[in-house]
């Protein structure tokens, strides 16, 4: 994948996360805050725990930092997959957000 392709796909993933936060706040009482600075989104929960998603352009990866640990994702067959487990980014983000918020929260990629 070329660098411009990586940036397009990674930016689409960040946009999906931002839209997911907005949708979650509209549909639930989760009251999560998301702040984007450049290629990084910080999601803060009412209990002050955070999820941090940031782009790593030199590696063509997206990284997720959560209470449970750090995860690195690369594009594999059109999805962002964890480099160790193969788990999909949005599935893992949903699981981590659910754990940190105390209620079921769902993130998903944007439809093309």
Biopython code that builds the backbone (N, CA, C, O; Angstrom):
import numpy as np
from Bio.PDB.StructureBuilder import StructureBuilder

atoms = [
    (1, "UNK", "N", (0.857, -1.167, 0.000)),
    (1, "UNK", "CA", (0.000, 0.000, 0.000)),
    (1, "UNK", "C", (0.905, 1.232, 0.000)),
    (1, "UNK", "O", (1.909, 1.285, 0.710)),
    (2, "UNK", "N", (0.533, 2.200, -0.795)),
    (2, "UNK", "CA", (1.311, 3.433, -0.848)),
    (2, "UNK", "C", (0.998, 4.293, 0.381)),
    (2, "UNK", "O", (-0.001, 4.075, 1.067)),
    (3, "UNK", "N", (1.858, 5.260, 0.642)),
    (3, "UNK", "CA", (1.617, 6.159, 1.773)),
    (3, "UNK", "C", (0.292, 6.922, 1.622)),
    (3, "UNK", "O", (-0.458, 7.022, 2.593)),
    (4, "UNK", "N", (-0.016, 7.461, 0.435)),
    (4, "UNK", "CA", (-1.314, 8.141, 0.290)),
    (4, "UNK", "C", (-2.506, 7.195, 0.526)),
    (4, "UNK", "O", (-3.510, 7.604, 1.110)),
    (5, "UNK", "N", (-2.399, 5.944, 0.077)),
    (5, "UNK", "CA", (-3.476, 4.974, 0.332)),
    (5, "UNK", "C", (-3.630, 4.722, 1.828)),
    (5, "UNK", "O", (-4.745, 4.680, 2.347)),
    (6, "UNK", "N", (-2.500, 4.556, 2.516)),
    (6, "UNK", "CA", (-2.548, 4.369, 3.963)),
    (6, "UNK", "C", (-3.255, 5.551, 4.624)),
    (6, "UNK", "O", (-4.159, 5.364, 5.437)),
    (7, "UNK", "N", (-2.839, 6.766, 4.271)),
    (7, "UNK", "CA", (-3.432, 7.947, 4.900)),
    (7, "UNK", "C", (-4.929, 8.039, 4.636)),
    (7, "UNK", "O", (-5.689, 8.383, 5.541)),
    (8, "UNK", "N", (-5.369, 7.742, 3.419)),
    (8, "UNK", "CA", (-6.803, 7.765, 3.109)),
    (8, "UNK", "C", (-7.556, 6.759, 3.977)),
    (8, "UNK", "O", (-8.589, 7.094, 4.558)),
    (9, "UNK", "N", (-7.053, 5.547, 4.067)),
    (9, "UNK", "CA", (-7.730, 4.489, 4.835)),
    (9, "UNK", "C", (-7.678, 4.771, 6.329)),
    (9, "UNK", "O", (-8.659, 4.550, 7.038)),
    (10, "UNK", "N", (-6.545, 5.254, 6.806)),
    (10, "UNK", "CA", (-6.403, 5.555, 8.233)),
    (10, "UNK", "C", (-7.288, 6.733, 8.625)),
    (10, "UNK", "O", (-7.916, 6.708, 9.684)),
    (11, "UNK", "N", (-7.345, 7.761, 7.786)),
    (11, "UNK", "CA", (-8.217, 8.907, 8.064)),
    (11, "UNK", "C", (-9.688, 8.483, 8.063)),
    (11, "UNK", "O", (-10.480, 8.989, 8.858)),
    (12, "UNK", "N", (-10.051, 7.561, 7.179)),
    (12, "UNK", "CA", (-11.426, 7.051, 7.164)),
    (12, "UNK", "C", (-11.736, 6.320, 8.471)),
    (12, "UNK", "O", (-12.845, 6.428, 8.994)),
    (13, "UNK", "N", (-10.767, 5.581, 8.998)),
    (13, "UNK", "CA", (-10.960, 4.883, 10.274)),
    (13, "UNK", "C", (-11.145, 5.883, 11.412)),
    (13, "UNK", "O", (-12.019, 5.704, 12.259)),
    (14, "UNK", "N", (-10.327, 6.934, 11.435)),
    (14, "UNK", "CA", (-10.482, 7.947, 12.484)),
    (14, "UNK", "C", (-11.827, 8.656, 12.368)),
    (14, "UNK", "O", (-12.470, 8.929, 13.381)),
    (15, "UNK", "N", (-12.257, 8.955, 11.146)),
    (15, "UNK", "CA", (-13.571, 9.584, 10.948)),
    (15, "UNK", "C", (-14.685, 8.670, 11.457)),
    (15, "UNK", "O", (-15.651, 9.146, 12.054)),
    (16, "UNK", "N", (-14.558, 7.371, 11.226)),
    (16, "UNK", "CA", (-15.562, 6.416, 11.703)),
    (16, "UNK", "C", (-15.591, 6.388, 13.239)),
    (16, "UNK", "O", (-16.658, 6.270, 13.841)),
    (17, "UNK", "N", (-14.433, 6.496, 13.855)),
    (17, "UNK", "CA", (-14.381, 6.519, 15.323)),
    (17, "UNK", "C", (-15.045, 7.785, 15.849)),
    (17, "UNK", "O", (-15.821, 7.722, 16.802)),
    (18, "UNK", "N", (-14.753, 8.930, 15.245)),
    (18, "UNK", "CA", (-15.386, 10.180, 15.665)),
    (18, "UNK", "C", (-16.907, 10.106, 15.504)),
    (18, "UNK", "O", (-17.651, 10.506, 16.399)),
    (19, "UNK", "N", (-17.360, 9.593, 14.363)),
    (19, "UNK", "CA", (-18.800, 9.466, 14.138)),
    (19, "UNK", "C", (-19.410, 8.466, 15.104)),
    (19, "UNK", "O", (-20.544, 8.641, 15.550)),
    (20, "UNK", "N", (-18.657, 7.411, 15.430)),
    (20, "UNK", "CA", (-19.131, 6.430, 16.409)),
    (20, "UNK", "C", (-19.335, 7.056, 17.772)),
    (20, "UNK", "O", (-20.317, 6.757, 18.452)),
    (21, "UNK", "N", (-18.421, 7.919, 18.179)),
    (21, "UNK", "CA", (-18.573, 8.614, 19.466)),
    (21, "UNK", "C", (-19.830, 9.477, 19.462)),
    (21, "UNK", "O", (-20.593, 9.477, 20.428)),
    (22, "UNK", "N", (-20.043, 10.212, 18.367)),
    (22, "UNK", "CA", (-21.240, 11.053, 18.266)),
    (22, "UNK", "C", (-22.509, 10.199, 18.320)),
    (22, "UNK", "O", (-23.463, 10.539, 19.020)),
    (23, "UNK", "N", (-22.513, 9.092, 17.579)),
    (23, "UNK", "CA", (-23.687, 8.216, 17.556)),
    (23, "UNK", "C", (-23.947, 7.626, 18.941)),
    (23, "UNK", "O", (-25.091, 7.571, 19.391)),
    (24, "UNK", "N", (-22.892, 7.188, 19.607)),
    (24, "UNK", "CA", (-23.033, 6.607, 20.944)),
    (24, "UNK", "C", (-23.616, 7.643, 21.908)),
    (24, "UNK", "O", (-24.506, 7.325, 22.698)),
    (25, "UNK", "N", (-23.117, 8.876, 21.844)),
    (25, "UNK", "CA", (-23.643, 9.912, 22.737)),
    (25, "UNK", "C", (-25.099, 10.251, 22.443)),
    (25, "UNK", "O", (-25.856, 10.574, 23.358)),
    (26, "UNK", "N", (-25.498, 10.180, 21.175)),
    (26, "UNK", "CA", (-26.892, 10.438, 20.810)),
    (26, "UNK", "C", (-27.816, 9.310, 21.253)),
    (26, "UNK", "O", (-28.975, 9.551, 21.592)),
    (27, "UNK", "N", (-27.304, 8.075, 21.252)),
    (27, "UNK", "CA", (-28.152, 6.909, 21.488)),
    (27, "UNK", "C", (-28.088, 6.353, 22.906)),
    (27, "UNK", "O", (-28.936, 5.545, 23.287)),
    (28, "UNK", "N", (-27.102, 6.768, 23.692)),
    (28, "UNK", "CA", (-26.934, 6.213, 25.036)),
    (28, "UNK", "C", (-26.648, 7.335, 26.027)),
    (28, "UNK", "O", (-26.549, 8.504, 25.654)),
    (29, "UNK", "N", (-26.520, 6.959, 27.287)),
    (29, "UNK", "CA", (-26.120, 7.926, 28.300)),
    (29, "UNK", "C", (-24.643, 7.759, 28.663)),
    (29, "UNK", "O", (-24.225, 8.112, 29.766)),
    (30, "UNK", "N", (-23.854, 7.215, 27.726)),
    (30, "UNK", "CA", (-22.432, 6.944, 27.982)),
    (30, "UNK", "C", (-21.651, 8.223, 28.277)),
    (30, "UNK", "O", (-20.699, 8.192, 29.056)),
    (31, "UNK", "N", (-22.036, 9.346, 27.668)),
    (31, "UNK", "CA", (-21.395, 10.636, 27.897)),
    (31, "UNK", "C", (-19.882, 10.573, 27.711)),
    (31, "UNK", "O", (-19.119, 10.995, 28.580)),
    (32, "UNK", "N", (-19.461, 10.037, 26.562)),
    (32, "UNK", "CA", (-18.034, 9.974, 26.273)),
    (32, "UNK", "C", (-17.604, 11.250, 25.554)),
    (32, "UNK", "O", (-18.378, 11.849, 24.807)),
    (33, "UNK", "N", (-16.384, 11.644, 25.789)),
    (33, "UNK", "CA", (-15.823, 12.828, 25.154)),
    (33, "UNK", "C", (-14.741, 12.368, 24.192)),
    (33, "UNK", "O", (-13.909, 11.532, 24.546)),
    (34, "UNK", "N", (-14.745, 12.901, 22.993)),
    (34, "UNK", "CA", (-13.665, 12.583, 22.070)),
    (34, "UNK", "C", (-13.027, 13.871, 21.585)),
    (34, "UNK", "O", (-13.706, 14.840, 21.247)),
    (35, "UNK", "N", (-11.708, 13.852, 21.562)),
    (35, "UNK", "CA", (-10.956, 15.009, 21.095)),
    (35, "UNK", "C", (-9.926, 14.532, 20.090)),
    (35, "UNK", "O", (-9.179, 13.585, 20.335)),
    (36, "UNK", "N", (-9.906, 15.208, 18.960)),
    (36, "UNK", "CA", (-8.940, 14.857, 17.918)),
    (36, "UNK", "C", (-7.908, 15.962, 17.775)),
    (36, "UNK", "O", (-8.242, 17.142, 17.671)),
    (37, "UNK", "N", (-6.659, 15.556, 17.774)),
    (37, "UNK", "CA", (-5.550, 16.458, 17.502)),
    (37, "UNK", "C", (-4.691, 15.757, 16.462)),
    (37, "UNK", "O", (-4.042, 14.753, 16.755)),
    (38, "UNK", "N", (-4.691, 16.291, 15.246)),
    (38, "UNK", "CA", (-3.930, 15.673, 14.164)),
    (38, "UNK", "C", (-4.376, 14.243, 13.934)),
    (38, "UNK", "O", (-5.558, 13.990, 13.702)),
    (39, "UNK", "N", (-3.439, 13.302, 13.996)),
    (39, "UNK", "CA", (-3.734, 11.897, 13.769)),
    (39, "UNK", "C", (-4.007, 11.122, 15.037)),
    (39, "UNK", "O", (-3.774, 9.914, 15.087)),
    (40, "UNK", "N", (-4.506, 11.806, 16.081)),
    (40, "UNK", "CA", (-4.775, 11.127, 17.351)),
    (40, "UNK", "C", (-6.151, 11.512, 17.883)),
    (40, "UNK", "O", (-6.529, 12.683, 17.888)),
    (41, "UNK", "N", (-6.891, 10.495, 18.330)),
    (41, "UNK", "CA", (-8.172, 10.715, 18.996)),
    (41, "UNK", "C", (-8.055, 10.188, 20.414)),
    (41, "UNK", "O", (-7.619, 9.059, 20.641)),
    (42, "UNK", "N", (-8.454, 11.031, 21.373)),
    (42, "UNK", "CA", (-8.524, 10.621, 22.770)),
    (42, "UNK", "C", (-9.997, 10.534, 23.145)),
    (42, "UNK", "O", (-10.733, 11.515, 23.042)),
    (43, "UNK", "N", (-10.417, 9.361, 23.577)),
    (43, "UNK", "CA", (-11.790, 9.139, 24.026)),
    (43, "UNK", "C", (-11.737, 9.052, 25.548)),
    (43, "UNK", "O", (-11.050, 8.197, 26.105)),
    (44, "UNK", "N", (-12.464, 9.940, 26.210)),
    (44, "UNK", "CA", (-12.463, 9.990, 27.672)),
    (44, "UNK", "C", (-13.856, 9.636, 28.185)),
    (44, "UNK", "O", (-14.865, 10.155, 27.708)),
    (45, "UNK", "N", (-13.882, 8.745, 29.161)),
    (45, "UNK", "CA", (-15.127, 8.277, 29.759)),
    (45, "UNK", "C", (-15.397, 9.036, 31.053)),
    (45, "UNK", "O", (-14.472, 9.612, 31.626)),
    (46, "UNK", "N", (-16.647, 9.051, 31.530)),
    (46, "UNK", "CA", (-16.954, 9.779, 32.767)),
    (46, "UNK", "C", (-16.086, 9.376, 33.963)),
    (46, "UNK", "O", (-15.860, 10.190, 34.858)),
    (47, "UNK", "N", (-15.601, 8.140, 33.991)),
    (47, "UNK", "CA", (-14.734, 7.694, 35.086)),
    (47, "UNK", "C", (-13.287, 8.148, 34.894)),
    (47, "UNK", "O", (-12.400, 7.740, 35.645)),
    (48, "UNK", "N", (-13.050, 8.990, 33.888)),
    (48, "UNK", "CA", (-11.742, 9.573, 33.544)),
    (48, "UNK", "C", (-10.777, 8.595, 32.870)),
    (48, "UNK", "O", (-9.646, 8.976, 32.568)),
    (49, "UNK", "N", (-11.186, 7.354, 32.627)),
    (49, "UNK", "CA", (-10.326, 6.448, 31.856)),
    (49, "UNK", "C", (-10.365, 6.892, 30.395)),
    (49, "UNK", "O", (-11.292, 7.579, 29.967)),
    (50, "UNK", "N", (-9.356, 6.491, 29.648)),
    (50, "UNK", "CA", (-9.242, 6.927, 28.260)),
    (50, "UNK", "C", (-8.864, 5.780, 27.336)),
    (50, "UNK", "O", (-8.242, 4.797, 27.735)),
    (51, "UNK", "N", (-9.268, 5.951, 26.084)),
    (51, "UNK", "CA", (-8.765, 5.168, 24.966)),
    (51, "UNK", "C", (-8.082, 6.166, 24.044)),
    (51, "UNK", "O", (-8.607, 7.250, 23.790)),
    (52, "UNK", "N", (-6.913, 5.798, 23.546)),
    (52, "UNK", "CA", (-6.200, 6.682, 22.629)),
    (52, "UNK", "C", (-5.927, 5.920, 21.341)),
    (52, "UNK", "O", (-5.335, 4.841, 21.352)),
    (53, "UNK", "N", (-6.362, 6.496, 20.245)),
    (53, "UNK", "CA", (-6.155, 5.914, 18.918)),
    (53, "UNK", "C", (-5.281, 6.886, 18.144)),
    (53, "UNK", "O", (-5.617, 8.064, 18.020)),
    (54, "UNK", "N", (-4.175, 6.404, 17.630)),
    (54, "UNK", "CA", (-3.332, 7.306, 16.856)),
    (54, "UNK", "C", (-2.707, 6.609, 15.660)),
    (54, "UNK", "O", (-2.487, 5.398, 15.650)),
    (55, "UNK", "N", (-2.433, 7.425, 14.658)),
    (55, "UNK", "CA", (-1.837, 6.938, 13.422)),
    (55, "UNK", "C", (-0.329, 6.846, 13.582)),
    (55, "UNK", "O", (0.294, 7.660, 14.264)),
    (56, "UNK", "N", (0.242, 5.839, 12.941)),
    (56, "UNK", "CA", (1.692, 5.650, 12.891)),
    (56, "UNK", "C", (2.087, 5.543, 11.415)),
    (56, "UNK", "O", (2.328, 4.443, 10.918)),
    (57, "UNK", "N", (2.155, 6.691, 10.707)),
    (57, "UNK", "CA", (2.431, 6.662, 9.263)),
    (57, "UNK", "C", (3.711, 5.940, 8.855)),
    (57, "UNK", "O", (3.692, 5.236, 7.846)),
    (58, "UNK", "N", (4.827, 6.073, 9.582)),
    (58, "UNK", "CA", (6.032, 5.368, 9.107)),
    (58, "UNK", "C", (5.853, 3.847, 9.056)),
    (58, "UNK", "O", (6.484, 3.171, 8.244)),
    (59, "UNK", "N", (4.990, 3.314, 9.926)),
    (59, "UNK", "CA", (4.750, 1.873, 9.974)),
    (59, "UNK", "C", (3.486, 1.474, 9.222)),
    (59, "UNK", "O", (3.202, 0.285, 9.077)),
    (60, "UNK", "N", (2.730, 2.453, 8.746)),
    (60, "UNK", "CA", (1.419, 2.241, 8.126)),
    (60, "UNK", "C", (0.510, 1.457, 9.074)),
    (60, "UNK", "O", (-0.117, 0.473, 8.682)),
    (61, "UNK", "N", (0.452, 1.905, 10.315)),
    (61, "UNK", "CA", (-0.356, 1.255, 11.342)),
    (61, "UNK", "C", (-1.250, 2.274, 12.037)),
    (61, "UNK", "O", (-1.048, 3.485, 11.941)),
    (62, "UNK", "N", (-2.245, 1.740, 12.738)),
    (62, "UNK", "CA", (-3.049, 2.492, 13.692)),
    (62, "UNK", "C", (-2.815, 1.823, 15.042)),
    (62, "UNK", "O", (-2.862, 0.597, 15.151)),
    (63, "UNK", "N", (-2.565, 2.627, 16.063)),
    (63, "UNK", "CA", (-2.334, 2.090, 17.399)),
    (63, "UNK", "C", (-3.490, 2.461, 18.317)),
    (63, "UNK", "O", (-4.055, 3.550, 18.221)),
    (64, "UNK", "N", (-3.828, 1.540, 19.201)),
    (64, "UNK", "CA", (-4.850, 1.758, 20.220)),
    (64, "UNK", "C", (-4.230, 1.509, 21.581)),
    (64, "UNK", "O", (-3.644, 0.454, 21.822)),
    (65, "UNK", "N", (-4.359, 2.485, 22.470)),
    (65, "UNK", "CA", (-3.915, 2.324, 23.852)),
    (65, "UNK", "C", (-5.154, 2.269, 24.735)),
    (65, "UNK", "O", (-6.008, 3.154, 24.685)),
    (66, "UNK", "N", (-5.238, 1.214, 25.545)),
    (66, "UNK", "CA", (-6.374, 1.002, 26.448)),
    (66, "UNK", "C", (-5.847, 0.544, 27.802)),
    (66, "UNK", "O", (-4.661, 0.251, 27.947)),
    (67, "UNK", "N", (-6.733, 0.483, 28.786)),
    (67, "UNK", "CA", (-6.312, -0.008, 30.098)),
    (67, "UNK", "C", (-5.725, -1.408, 30.004)),
    (67, "UNK", "O", (-4.810, -1.751, 30.752)),
    (68, "UNK", "N", (-6.242, -2.208, 29.099)),
    (68, "UNK", "CA", (-5.798, -3.605, 28.978)),
    (68, "UNK", "C", (-4.466, -3.749, 28.251)),
    (68, "UNK", "O", (-3.857, -4.818, 28.285)),
    (69, "UNK", "N", (-4.004, -2.677, 27.589)),
    (69, "UNK", "CA", (-2.731, -2.757, 26.878)),
    (69, "UNK", "C", (-2.735, -1.958, 25.591)),
    (69, "UNK", "O", (-3.640, -1.165, 25.332)),
    (70, "UNK", "N", (-1.712, -2.182, 24.795)),
    (70, "UNK", "CA", (-1.571, -1.492, 23.524)),
    (70, "UNK", "C", (-1.738, -2.462, 22.365)),
    (70, "UNK", "O", (-1.355, -3.629, 22.452)),
    (71, "UNK", "N", (-2.314, -1.964, 21.283)),
    (71, "UNK", "CA", (-2.608, -2.791, 20.115)),
    (71, "UNK", "C", (-2.141, -2.059, 18.861)),
    (71, "UNK", "O", (-2.245, -0.836, 18.766)),
    (72, "UNK", "N", (-1.626, -2.822, 17.903)),
    (72, "UNK", "CA", (-1.145, -2.266, 16.636)),
    (72, "UNK", "C", (-1.933, -2.926, 15.506)),
    (72, "UNK", "O", (-2.073, -4.148, 15.469)),
    (73, "UNK", "N", (-2.444, -2.109, 14.588)),
    (73, "UNK", "CA", (-3.290, -2.605, 13.498)),
    (73, "UNK", "C", (-2.693, -2.228, 12.152)),
    (73, "UNK", "O", (-2.190, -1.122, 11.959)),
    (74, "UNK", "N", (-2.763, -3.187, 11.222)),
    (74, "UNK", "CA", (-2.370, -2.970, 9.825)),
    (74, "UNK", "C", (-3.523, -3.398, 8.931)),
    (74, "UNK", "O", (-4.362, -4.211, 9.320)),
    (75, "UNK", "N", (-3.551, -2.842, 7.736)),
    (75, "UNK", "CA", (-4.577, -3.215, 6.761)),
    (75, "UNK", "C", (-4.311, -4.625, 6.237)),
    (75, "UNK", "O", (-3.227, -4.924, 5.737)),
    (76, "UNK", "N", (-5.319, -5.481, 6.363)),
    (76, "UNK", "CA", (-5.264, -6.839, 5.827)),
    (76, "UNK", "C", (-6.620, -7.103, 5.179)),
    (76, "UNK", "O", (-7.646, -7.092, 5.860)),
    (77, "UNK", "N", (-6.630, -7.335, 3.892)),
    (77, "UNK", "CA", (-7.864, -7.622, 3.157)),
    (77, "UNK", "C", (-8.968, -6.612, 3.455)),
    (77, "UNK", "O", (-10.124, -6.990, 3.649)),
    (78, "UNK", "N", (-8.609, -5.315, 3.491)),
    (78, "UNK", "CA", (-9.599, -4.254, 3.647)),
    (78, "UNK", "C", (-10.019, -3.955, 5.068)),
    (78, "UNK", "O", (-10.899, -3.120, 5.273)),
    (79, "UNK", "N", (-9.426, -4.602, 6.059)),
    (79, "UNK", "CA", (-9.766, -4.345, 7.459)),
    (79, "UNK", "C", (-8.493, -4.059, 8.245)),
    (79, "UNK", "O", (-7.416, -4.537, 7.890)),
    (80, "UNK", "N", (-8.620, -3.291, 9.297)),
    (80, "UNK", "CA", (-7.498, -3.032, 10.193)),
    (80, "UNK", "C", (-7.421, -4.187, 11.177)),
    (80, "UNK", "O", (-8.322, -4.370, 11.995)),
    (81, "UNK", "N", (-6.339, -4.975, 11.101)),
    (81, "UNK", "CA", (-6.171, -6.185, 11.913)),
    (81, "UNK", "C", (-4.998, -6.046, 12.871)),
    (81, "UNK", "O", (-3.935, -5.540, 12.510)),
    (82, "UNK", "N", (-5.216, -6.511, 14.115)),
    (82, "UNK", "CA", (-4.152, -6.505, 15.115)),
    (82, "UNK", "C", (-2.988, -7.342, 14.606)),
    (82, "UNK", "O", (-3.189, -8.437, 14.081)),
    (83, "UNK", "N", (-1.774, -6.832, 14.760)),
    (83, "UNK", "CA", (-0.599, -7.508, 14.222)),
    (83, "UNK", "C", (-0.260, -8.787, 14.985)),
    (83, "UNK", "O", (0.487, -9.621, 14.474)),
    (84, "UNK", "N", (-0.790, -8.958, 16.193)),
    (84, "UNK", "CA", (-0.516, -10.172, 16.977)),
    (84, "UNK", "C", (-1.663, -11.171, 16.923)),
    (84, "UNK", "O", (-1.441, -12.368, 16.744)),
    (85, "UNK", "N", (-2.903, -10.675, 17.080)),
    (85, "UNK", "CA", (-4.045, -11.586, 17.209)),
    (85, "UNK", "C", (-4.909, -11.672, 15.959)),
    (85, "UNK", "O", (-5.658, -12.635, 15.794)),
    (86, "UNK", "N", (-4.819, -10.679, 15.075)),
    (86, "UNK", "CA", (-5.682, -10.637, 13.903)),
    (86, "UNK", "C", (-7.045, -10.039, 14.183)),
    (86, "UNK", "O", (-7.866, -9.928, 13.273)),
    (87, "UNK", "N", (-7.306, -9.647, 15.435)),
    (87, "UNK", "CA", (-8.612, -9.059, 15.772)),
    (87, "UNK", "C", (-8.787, -7.740, 15.031)),
    (87, "UNK", "O", (-7.828, -6.992, 14.839)),
    (88, "UNK", "N", (-10.006, -7.465, 14.622)),
    (88, "UNK", "CA", (-10.335, -6.275, 13.860)),
    (88, "UNK", "C", (-10.415, -5.063, 14.795)),
    (88, "UNK", "O", (-10.903, -5.171, 15.919)),
    (89, "UNK", "N", (-9.931, -3.910, 14.320)),
    (89, "UNK", "CA", (-9.862, -2.683, 15.113)),
    (89, "UNK", "C", (-11.184, -2.319, 15.770)),
    (89, "UNK", "O", (-11.225, -2.097, 16.980)),
    (90, "UNK", "N", (-12.266, -2.254, 15.000)),
    (90, "UNK", "CA", (-13.524, -1.769, 15.549)),
    (90, "UNK", "C", (-14.134, -2.755, 16.544)),
    (90, "UNK", "O", (-14.813, -2.341, 17.483)),
    (91, "UNK", "N", (-13.903, -4.038, 16.351)),
    (91, "UNK", "CA", (-14.360, -5.034, 17.330)),
    (91, "UNK", "C", (-13.610, -4.846, 18.647)),
    (91, "UNK", "O", (-14.212, -4.882, 19.720)),
    (92, "UNK", "N", (-12.305, -4.649, 18.561)),
    (92, "UNK", "CA", (-11.513, -4.451, 19.769)),
    (92, "UNK", "C", (-11.857, -3.119, 20.428)),
    (92, "UNK", "O", (-11.971, -3.052, 21.652)),
    (93, "UNK", "N", (-12.022, -2.072, 19.650)),
    (93, "UNK", "CA", (-12.392, -0.769, 20.190)),
    (93, "UNK", "C", (-13.736, -0.860, 20.912)),
    (93, "UNK", "O", (-13.906, -0.273, 21.980)),
    (94, "UNK", "N", (-14.676, -1.584, 20.342)),
    (94, "UNK", "CA", (-15.984, -1.775, 20.989)),
    (94, "UNK", "C", (-15.830, -2.498, 22.319)),
    (94, "UNK", "O", (-16.440, -2.109, 23.315)),
    (95, "UNK", "N", (-15.018, -3.548, 22.336)),
    (95, "UNK", "CA", (-14.806, -4.311, 23.564)),
    (95, "UNK", "C", (-14.144, -3.446, 24.631)),
    (95, "UNK", "O", (-14.563, -3.459, 25.788)),
    (96, "UNK", "N", (-13.125, -2.703, 24.253)),
    (96, "UNK", "CA", (-12.414, -1.861, 25.212)),
    (96, "UNK", "C", (-13.298, -0.725, 25.718)),
    (96, "UNK", "O", (-13.278, -0.412, 26.909)),
    (97, "UNK", "N", (-14.073, -0.103, 24.828)),
    (97, "UNK", "CA", (-14.981, 0.970, 25.239)),
    (97, "UNK", "C", (-16.055, 0.437, 26.178)),
    (97, "UNK", "O", (-16.423, 1.102, 27.146)),
    (98, "UNK", "N", (-16.552, -0.749, 25.898)),
    (98, "UNK", "CA", (-17.541, -1.377, 26.774)),
    (98, "UNK", "C", (-16.945, -1.616, 28.157)),
    (98, "UNK", "O", (-17.580, -1.321, 29.170)),
    (99, "UNK", "N", (-15.738, -2.144, 28.200)),
    (99, "UNK", "CA", (-15.080, -2.424, 29.485)),
    (99, "UNK", "C", (-14.836, -1.140, 30.266)),
    (99, "UNK", "O", (-15.020, -1.118, 31.483)),
    (100, "UNK", "N", (-14.430, -0.082, 29.597)),
    (100, "UNK", "CA", (-14.083, 1.143, 30.296)),
    (100, "UNK", "C", (-15.296, 1.999, 30.632)),
    (100, "UNK", "O", (-15.233, 2.812, 31.554)),
    (101, "UNK", "N", (-16.390, 1.836, 29.913)),
    (101, "UNK", "CA", (-17.586, 2.637, 30.184)),
    (101, "UNK", "C", (-18.558, 1.931, 31.127)),
    (101, "UNK", "O", (-19.361, 2.576, 31.801)),
    (102, "UNK", "N", (-18.478, 0.598, 31.167)),
    (102, "UNK", "CA", (-19.408, -0.156, 31.993)),
    (102, "UNK", "C", (-20.746, -0.414, 31.329)),
    (102, "UNK", "O", (-21.681, -0.887, 31.975)),
    (103, "UNK", "N", (-20.846, -0.109, 30.048)),
    (103, "UNK", "CA", (-22.075, -0.407, 29.307)),
    (103, "UNK", "C", (-21.710, -0.783, 27.876)),
    (103, "UNK", "O", (-20.654, -0.388, 27.382)),
    (104, "UNK", "N", (-22.578, -1.546, 27.205)),
    (104, "UNK", "CA", (-22.245, -1.994, 25.843)),
    (104, "UNK", "C", (-22.166, -0.809, 24.869)),
    (104, "UNK", "O", (-23.126, -0.055, 24.710)),
    (105, "UNK", "N", (-21.011, -0.665, 24.228)),
    (105, "UNK", "CA", (-20.811, 0.371, 23.226)),
    (105, "UNK", "C", (-20.284, -0.279, 21.955)),
    (105, "UNK", "O", (-19.466, -1.197, 22.007)),
    (106, "UNK", "N", (-20.761, 0.207, 20.814)),
    (106, "UNK", "CA", (-20.415, -0.425, 19.538)),
    (106, "UNK", "C", (-19.845, 0.599, 18.574)),
    (106, "UNK", "O", (-20.460, 1.632, 18.308)),
    (107, "UNK", "N", (-18.658, 0.298, 18.052)),
    (107, "UNK", "CA", (-18.031, 1.086, 17.003)),
    (107, "UNK", "C", (-18.009, 0.253, 15.737)),
    (107, "UNK", "O", (-17.956, -0.976, 15.800)),
    (108, "UNK", "N", (-18.049, 0.915, 14.579)),
    (108, "UNK", "CA", (-17.953, 0.187, 13.304)),
    (108, "UNK", "C", (-17.323, 1.085, 12.251)),
    (108, "UNK", "O", (-17.329, 2.311, 12.366)),
    (109, "UNK", "N", (-16.779, 0.444, 11.223)),
    (109, "UNK", "CA", (-16.197, 1.180, 10.104)),
    (109, "UNK", "C", (-17.311, 1.869, 9.331)),
    (109, "UNK", "O", (-18.460, 1.427, 9.346)),
    (110, "UNK", "N", (-16.957, 2.956, 8.655)),
    (110, "UNK", "CA", (-17.927, 3.635, 7.814)),
    (110, "UNK", "C", (-18.222, 2.802, 6.589)),
    (110, "UNK", "O", (-17.343, 2.124, 6.059)),
    (111, "UNK", "N", (-19.454, 2.855, 6.144)),
    (111, "UNK", "CA", (-19.797, 2.164, 4.896)),
    (111, "UNK", "C", (-19.259, 2.973, 3.733)),
    (111, "UNK", "O", (-19.280, 4.204, 3.746)),
    (112, "UNK", "N", (-18.776, 2.258, 2.725)),
    (112, "UNK", "CA", (-18.241, 2.949, 1.537)),
    (112, "UNK", "C", (-19.346, 3.450, 0.669)),
    (112, "UNK", "O", (-19.088, 4.054, -0.372)),
]
sb = StructureBuilder()
sb.init_structure("model")
sb.init_model(0)
sb.init_chain("A")
sb.init_seg("    ")
for serial, (resi, resn, name, xyz) in enumerate(atoms, 1):
    if name == "N":
        sb.init_residue(resn, " ", resi, " ")
    sb.init_atom(name, np.array(xyz, "f"), 0.0, 1.0, " ", f" {name:<3s}", serial, name[0])
structure = sb.get_structure()
